[in-house]
């Protein structure tokens, strides 16, 4: 029998950005059934929310939990932040659609170079329906909203080749995209610095975005450049939005590298200008001055043409070594130099002593130039090296975070410290949402509490068209977070990233407690959300 809950005397922020009011919230059968002062309900379990903010569960607009959900289904690193819904399949990296035969193997090989693990037995589905069924069988601890990954879409149809699709291939990609959207995918993401997405021309992306526009779905893009080419990359995204009519979300808006600090705020201003002209463009952001992605991000696209095996072959080719090492050196310099690139995780245990250490330390230990150390490590680990890059500025971060059209997105994954505690991960996996509320609301006063909660709830719900979530209203799903505004803060850092935040007292997912009195309940009642119409 389902238990009803009554949250009493909390400061209710409904997610809209309006000022809060002291009220009670009654939950029954997975829904919000009433809100107001002095509510009562026979048989309901009463939770004293005096001194707490009661808000909609946070919607993480940019995550990579597509694979980690299989080994950490409850996603404790997310629910302990108050996250009740994650939008997955970002940066063009995802697990569907899946081509046949060698295309399936090619996708699995490609994903093996990224953070996360495939389920036992690998990929045994073909489409959004099959992937969703696989996730539903394990019982996720929060709601998951998958997008189509452009990288997977391209691999399914034409592999990892650096070329323009034929007319027939373009039609097939559009057909697969349409099918995924009809099955409930929330849009399509691109990763235009990662092969094979980086091989796509603007015309290909705009044509696919037209399919999204026709279905009312989102085009979310890790744009083509975030340093020297940031202005041109933003312009490309704006042009795709304008020409296709699709709603465009620029992922984790930022400017990488000290020579380009300040360009993040300039990019935000350009988006604001486009919006004033009627272009449907938005952004999300995480509140840290470091990025995290594969070490292969230091390689030029031509090295990765044809997929992982072709990349490893080129890394071993003595005739290409000089050209590759120069490109790696240049990109590493943009990202702050070898001292500011830290190894986060590796495929094998052979190089485990380097996890948490910088490329400069790796190079010193091996008596190699830093660029040679990068190439050697990638070869030894089959390309599967994750790294953290300390290359962003506080000025850009703070200039972007105040925008009312920029949502909060962690760019992280749902992790379990009991299973993942040995990995040197980015602290955003555990601390993104409390960090905004603690540092940028309470300590620095850059945002009001109401505005910050909106950026975590109603705003991402509106961008993606997620109905029945993101606001506190009778009839909405009972995704709820109750937190202490005077105490909430992130505790995870780069030295000790697997630390839960403070101040999150209660989290409900579809009316079931996932966090109670600051502790995980071990109960997961999340769903794979499917977009309808």
Secondary structure, DSSP 4 states (H G I P E B T S, - for coil): -PPPEEEEEEEEE-SSSPPPEEEEEEEETTEEEEEETT---TTPEEEE-TT-EEEEPEEESSB-HHHHTTTSTT-HHHHTTTEEEEEES-TT--S-S--STHHHHHHHHHHHTSSS-PPTT-----SHHHHHHHHHHH--SSEEEE-EEHHHHHHHHHTT-SSPPPHHHHHHHHHHHHHHHHTT--EEEEETTSTTGGG--HHHHHHHHHHHHHHT-EEEEE-S-SSTTHHHHHHHHHHHHHHH--EEEETT----SGGGTTHHHHHHHHHHHHHHTT--EEEEE-S-S-EEEEGGGGS-HHHHTT-HHHHHHHHT-GGGHHHHHHHHHHHHHHTT-GGGEEEEEESSSTTGGGTT-BHHHHHHHHT--HHHHHHHHHHHTTT-EEEEE----HHHHHHHHT-TTEEE---B----HHHHTTS---THHHHHHHHIIIIIIIIT-SS-HHHHHHHHTHHHHHHHT-TT-SS--TTSB--EEEE-TTT-B----SSS-----BSEEEEEETTEEEEETTEE-------B-----
